[in-house]
Amino acid sequence: MNIFAAASSFSILRPIAMLFGQVMDFLFRCTSHFGIYSLGISIILFTIITKLILFPLTVKQQESSKMMSLMNPEIQAIQKKYKNKTDQASMMRQQEEIKAVYAKYGSSPTAGCLPLIIQLPIIFALYRVVYDIPAYVPSVRGYFQTVAEPLMAQSDFASKIGDLVGTVKISNFDASSADSVVAFLYKLTAGGWDTLKGLFPAVFSTDTVNSAVSTIAQMNTFLGINLASAPWQGFTHINLAWLLPILAGLTQYLSTKLMSSSQPVDPDQPGAQMMNQMTITMPLISVFFCFTLPCAIGIYWVMQGFVTLIQQIIVNKHMEKIDVNKLIEKNVAKMNRKRAKQGLPPAKISDNANGSMKIIRDKQNAEIKEEQEHSLRQAATKKIVKDSTEYYNDDPKPGSLASKANMVKKYNERHNEK
């Protein structure tokens, strides 16, 4: 069982997965109404809709990141103030001062994590739906059920199917369970279906079963790619499906770079190096999973990466126009509503943005001044070396005996002058 299947096995995720299954069922019925029986198209539409649903959380997360970038100079100054002070009193004062900074901005340490925490169960539920579509999409399940029922009615079904079950990744297979048999049929490749037909020719001789199998083949094929099989079949079997993991890694890398460009990370900030490494490692992880998981997951991953890229461009434009003071005002107003419920007095809104931006500008100006002074020192050193070289090498041919004698003479003259 892969990590998505394991994570989504939690009972809390099933209602979410069932809800998204109904959404995908609606999309599949809409496309099939026009004679398009394609799970690939349904997955694409499904991804766009779910990403639009989660878009407000994405904006909220970006706003929290922007607020954190404003607070960081003040928080780092407090941490520097109490550096190497490990006594309990100093640690408590440090926590109180950092807490005051968060309160001043109407934020909290968990503000940036909350949108992600909300998204995680939704994301795992989405993967579960795409990974096992017949289990959550009734319209799709109906076609597999049409094939599963006559197969299960065969007295030798369980004995004959053993070897074929071993070729697909399905745990705890039960030949007497319709759910288990449907899941098994969903994961069959084109070659697996041919083998199954050879084992039970009588079942597949009926028009009803043949029609269902034909529709399943149409559903599981998208742009010549079999959605039930994984792209990786070895280096000797390079195929069109390899584009899926490549595009998945590329779209995720570009969207991550866009996100980091809108919220630059201070290299001195704790965890900055790890965040930079994640820009490379996460796309590589996407490539690995999309190579090893069924192509249906790969199409979903590529599409969500592409939509995320588009959304990130929109979010970046939004963040460029956002008024920091208004954002702080909104956060403080929200915090005061919570304080009112707790019977606490409201917090005052101060000129937080200007104060924080002044700290950032002062730090940037100091860095620029230091670079300028360093450049001036380098230029002065080069000029001294150049003047000295020209002075000693003047007149005689360089490397000649006269040149060396002249250098000694001029050295003595300079030494006497000093």
C-alpha positions in Angstrom: 0.0 0.0 0.0 1.5 3.4 -1.0 1.5 6.4 1.3 -1.6 8.0 -0.3 -3.6 4.9 0.1 -2.4 4.5 3.7 -3.0 8.1 4.6 -6.5 8.1 3.1 -7.5 4.9 4.9 -8.2 7.0 8.0 -11.9 7.2 8.6 -11.9 11.0 8.9 -10.9 11.2 5.3 -13.6 9.0 3.9 -16.4 11.5 4.0 -14.2 14.1 2.2 -13.2 11.5 -0.4 -16.9 10.5 -0.9 -17.8 14.2 -1.4 -15.1 14.6 -4.0 -16.2 11.3 -5.6 -19.6 12.8 -6.1 -18.1 15.8 -7.8 -16.1 13.6 -10.1 -19.1 11.4 -10.8 -21.0 14.5 -11.9 -18.2 15.5 -14.2 -17.9 12.0 -15.7 -21.7 11.9 -16.4 -21.5 15.3 -18.0 -18.7 14.2 -20.4 -20.3 10.8 -21.1 -23.5 12.6 -22.1 -21.6 13.9 -25.1 -20.1 10.5 -25.8 -16.8 11.2 -24.1 -15.9 8.3 -21.8 -12.6 9.6 -20.6 -11.3 9.5 -17.0 -8.4 11.6 -18.1 -10.6 14.5 -19.0 -12.7 14.0 -15.8 -9.5 14.1 -13.8 -8.4 17.4 -15.4 -11.8 19.0 -14.8 -11.9 17.6 -11.3 -8.4 19.1 -10.6 -9.3 22.5 -11.8 -12.5 22.6 -9.7 -10.8 21.4 -6.5 -7.9 23.9 -7.0 -10.4 26.7 -7.3 -12.1 25.5 -4.1 -8.7 25.6 -2.3 -7.6 28.9 -3.8 -8.7 31.1 -0.9 -6.6 29.0 1.5 -3.6 29.5 -0.9 -4.1 33.3 -0.8 -4.4 33.2 3.0 -1.2 31.2 3.3 0.7 33.7 1.1 -0.6 36.6 3.2 0.6 34.9 6.4 4.0 34.4 4.7 4.2 38.1 3.8 3.3 39.0 7.4 6.0 36.7 8.7 8.6 38.4 6.4 7.7 41.7 8.0 7.9 40.4 11.6 11.1 38.4 11.0 13.5 41.4 11.5 12.0 42.2 14.9 11.9 38.5 16.0 15.5 38.0 14.9 16.5 41.1 16.8 14.9 39.7 20.0 16.6 36.3 19.4 19.9 38.0 19.0 19.3 40.0 22.2 18.9 36.8 24.2 21.5 34.8 22.4 23.5 32.5 24.7 21.2 33.3 27.6 19.8 30.0 28.7 18.5 30.9 32.2 14.8 30.5 32.6 14.1 34.2 33.3 15.7 35.2 30.0 14.0 32.5 28.0 10.6 33.6 29.4 11.3 37.3 28.6 12.3 36.3 25.1 9.0 34.3 24.6 7.0 37.3 26.0 8.7 39.8 23.7 8.2 37.5 20.6 4.6 37.0 21.6 4.2 40.8 21.8 5.5 41.1 18.2 2.9 38.6 17.0 0.2 40.5 18.9 1.3 43.8 17.5 0.8 42.4 14.0 -2.4 40.6 14.8 -0.8 37.3 13.9 0.2 34.1 15.6 3.0 31.5 15.2 0.5 29.0 13.7 -1.1 31.5 11.2 1.0 30.2 8.3 0.5 26.5 9.2 -3.3 26.6 9.6 -4.2 26.8 5.9 -1.7 23.9 5.2 -3.2 21.8 8.0 -6.7 22.4 6.6 -5.5 21.4 3.1 -3.6 18.2 4.0 -6.7 16.0 4.7 -8.3 17.4 1.6 -5.3 16.7 -0.5 -5.0 13.1 0.8 -8.7 12.6 0.1 -8.2 13.9 -3.5 -5.4 11.4 -4.1 -7.5 8.6 -2.7 -10.3 9.4 -5.2 -8.0 9.5 -8.2 -6.0 6.4 -7.0 -9.2 4.3 -6.7 -11.8 6.0 -8.9 -14.4 3.1 -9.1 -14.6 3.0 -5.2 -15.9 6.7 -5.1 -17.4 7.4 -8.5 -20.6 5.3 -9.0 -20.9 5.9 -12.7 -17.5 4.5 -13.3 -18.0 1.6 -10.9 -21.1 0.5 -12.8 -19.0 -0.6 -15.9 -16.6 -2.6 -13.7 -19.4 -4.1 -11.8 -20.9 -5.4 -15.1 -17.7 -7.4 -15.6 -17.1 -8.3 -12.0 -20.4 -10.0 -11.3 -20.3 -12.7 -14.0 -16.6 -13.4 -13.2 -17.4 -13.9 -9.5 -20.2 -16.3 -10.5 -17.6 -18.7 -12.1 -16.8 -21.6 -9.8 -13.1 -21.6 -10.6 -12.7 -17.8 -10.5 -10.7 -17.7 -7.3 -8.3 -20.5 -8.3 -7.6 -19.1 -11.8 -7.2 -15.5 -10.9 -4.3 -16.0 -8.4 -1.4 -15.4 -10.8 -3.0 -12.4 -12.4 -3.7 -10.8 -9.0 0.0 -11.0 -8.3 0.8 -8.8 -11.2 -1.2 -5.8 -9.9 -0.5 -4.0 -6.6 -3.6 -4.8 -4.6 -3.5 -5.8 -0.9 -5.8 -8.3 0.8 -7.5 -9.4 -2.4 -10.8 -11.3 -1.7 -12.3 -13.0 -4.7 -15.7 -13.1 -3.0 -15.8 -9.3 -2.4 -17.2 -7.1 -5.2 -15.2 -4.1 -4.0 -12.0 -6.1 -4.1 -12.7 -7.5 -7.6 -13.6 -4.1 -9.0 -10.4 -2.6 -7.5 -8.5 -5.5 -9.2 -10.1 -4.9 -12.6 -9.4 -1.1 -12.4 -5.7 -1.8 -12.0 -5.5 -4.2 -15.0 -3.4 -3.1 -17.9 -4.3 -3.9 -21.6 -2.2 -7.1 -21.4 -4.0 -8.1 -18.1 -7.4 -7.8 -19.8 -6.2 -10.0 -22.6 -5.0 -12.6 -20.1 -8.4 -12.4 -18.2 -10.3 -12.9 -21.4 -8.2 -16.0 -22.1 -9.0 -17.4 -18.7 -12.8 -16.9 -19.0 -13.8 -16.8 -22.6 -17.4 -17.7 -21.9 -17.8 -14.6 -19.7 -16.4 -12.3 -22.4 -18.5 -13.8 -25.2 -21.6 -11.8 -24.1 -22.5 -8.5 -25.6 -23.1 -6.8 -22.2 -19.7 -7.7 -20.9 -17.9 -6.9 -24.1 -19.6 -3.5 -24.3 -18.6 -2.7 -20.7 -15.0 -3.8 -21.4 -14.9 -1.6 -24.5 -16.1 1.4 -22.5 -13.5 0.6 -19.7 -10.7 0.6 -22.3 -11.9 4.0 -23.6 -12.1 5.4 -20.0 -8.6 4.2 -19.1 -6.9 5.6 -22.2 -5.9 9.2 -22.5 -3.8 10.5 -25.4 -2.6 6.9 -25.9 -1.6 6.5 -22.3 -3.0 3.7 -20.2 -4.1 5.3 -16.9 -4.0 2.0 -15.0 -0.3 1.4 -15.6 2.8 3.2 -14.2 5.1 5.1 -16.7 8.1 3.3 -15.4 8.5 -0.1 -17.1 12.3 0.0 -17.3 14.8 1.8 -19.6 14.0 -0.6 -22.4 10.3 0.5 -22.4 10.5 4.3 -22.9 7.0 5.5 -23.7 4.8 8.6 -24.0 3.8 8.3 -20.3 7.3 9.4 -19.3 6.2 13.0 -20.1 3.9 12.9 -17.0 6.6 12.7 -14.3 8.8 15.2 -16.3 6.0 17.7 -16.5 5.0 17.1 -12.9 8.5 17.9 -11.7 8.8 20.9 -14.0 5.5 22.6 -13.1 6.2 22.1 -9.4 9.7 23.6 -9.7 8.4 26.6 -11.5 5.5 27.2 -9.1 7.9 26.9 -6.1 10.4 29.3 -7.7 7.5 31.8 -8.2 6.4 31.4 -4.6 10.0 32.0 -3.3 10.4 35.1 -5.6 7.3 36.7 -4.0 8.4 35.8 -0.5 12.2 35.9 -0.5 13.8 34.0 2.5 16.5 35.7 4.6 19.6 33.4 4.3 20.2 34.1 8.0 16.8 32.9 9.0 16.6 29.4 10.7 15.6 26.8 8.1 16.4 29.0 5.1 18.9 26.4 3.8 16.3 23.6 4.1 13.7 25.7 2.3 16.1 26.3 -0.6 16.8 22.5 -0.7 13.1 21.8 -0.8 12.9 23.8 -4.1 14.9 21.0 -5.7 13.9 17.9 -3.6 10.1 18.3 -3.8 10.0 18.4 -7.7 12.3 15.3 -7.7 9.9 13.5 -5.3 7.1 14.4 -7.7 9.0 12.8 -10.6 9.7 9.7 -8.6 6.0 9.2 -7.5 4.7 9.9 -11.0 7.0 7.3 -12.5 6.0 4.6 -10.0 2.2 5.3 -9.5 -0.5 4.7 -12.1 -0.7 7.4 -14.9 -4.1 8.5 -13.5 -2.2 9.9 -10.5 0.4 11.4 -12.9 -2.3 13.3 -14.9 -3.8 14.7 -11.7 -0.3 15.7 -10.4 0.6 17.4 -13.7 -2.7 19.3 -13.9 -2.6 20.4 -10.3 1.0 21.6 -10.8 0.0 23.5 -13.9 -3.0 25.1 -12.1 -0.9 25.9 -9.1 1.6 27.7 -11.4 -1.2 29.8 -12.9 -2.6 30.5 -9.4 0.8 31.5 -8.1 1.2 34.1 -10.9 -2.2 35.6 -9.9 -1.2 35.5 -6.2 2.1 37.2 -6.9 0.2 40.0 -8.7 -2.2 40.3 -5.7 0.7 40.4 -3.2 2.4 43.2 -5.1 -0.7 45.4 -4.9 -1.6 44.5 -1.3 -1.5 47.3 1.3 0.5 46.0 4.3 -1.1 48.4 6.7 -4.6 47.3 5.7 -3.5 43.7 6.0 -2.3 44.4 9.6 -5.5 46.3 10.3 -7.6 43.3 9.2 -5.5 40.9 11.2 -5.7 43.1 14.4 -9.5 43.5 13.9 -9.8 39.7 13.7 -7.7 39.2 16.8 -9.8 41.8 18.7 -13.0 39.9 17.9 -11.4 36.8 19.5 -10.2 38.9 22.5 -13.7 40.3 22.9 -15.1 36.8 23.2 -12.5 36.1 25.9 -13.4 39.3 27.7 -10.1 41.0 27.0 -9.5 44.6 25.9 -8.9 45.3 22.2 -5.3 45.6 21.0 -4.2 48.9 19.4 -3.1 49.2 15.8 0.4 50.8 15.6 2.4 51.8 12.6 3.8 48.3 12.3 4.5 48.1 8.6 6.5 51.3 8.5 8.5 50.3 11.6 9.3 46.9 10.2 10.1 48.2 6.8 12.5 50.7 8.3 14.3 47.9 10.0 14.5 46.0 6.7 15.7 49.2 4.8 18.3 50.0 7.4 19.7 46.4 7.1 19.7 46.7 3.3 21.4 50.1 3.4 24.0 48.8 5.8 24.8 45.9 3.5 25.0 48.2 0.5 27.3 50.6 2.3 29.6 47.7 3.4 29.8 46.4 -0.2 30.6 49.9 -1.5 33.4 50.3 1.1 34.8 46.9 0.2 34.8 47.8 -3.5 36.6 51.1 -2.7 39.2 49.2 -0.7 39.8 46.7 -3.5 40.1 49.6 -6.0 42.6 51.4 -3.8 44.7 48.2 -3.4 44.7 47.6 -7.1 45.8 51.2 -7.8 48.8 50.9 -5.3 49.9 47.6 -6.9 49.6 49.1 -10.4 51.5 52.3 -9.5 54.2 50.3 -7.8 54.6 48.0 -10.7 54.8 50.8 -13.2 57.3 52.7 -11.1 59.7 49.8 -10.7 59.4 48.6 -14.3 59.8 52.1 -15.9 62.3 52.5 -18.8 64.5 49.3 -19.1 63.2 46.2 -20.8 61.3 44.0 -18.3 63.4 41.1 -17.1 66.8 42.5 -18.2 69.7 43.1 -15.9 69.3 46.8 -16.2 65.6 46.5 -15.2 66.6 44.6 -12.1 69.3 47.2 -11.2 66.8 50.0 -11.8 64.3 48.3 -9.4 66.9 48.1 -6.7 67.8 51.8 -7.2 64.2 52.9 -7.1 63.5 50.8 -4.1 66.4 52.6 -2.2 65.1 56.0 -3.4 61.6 55.2 -2.1 63.0 53.8 1.1 65.1 57.0 1.7 62.0 59.1 1.0 60.0 57.3 3.6 
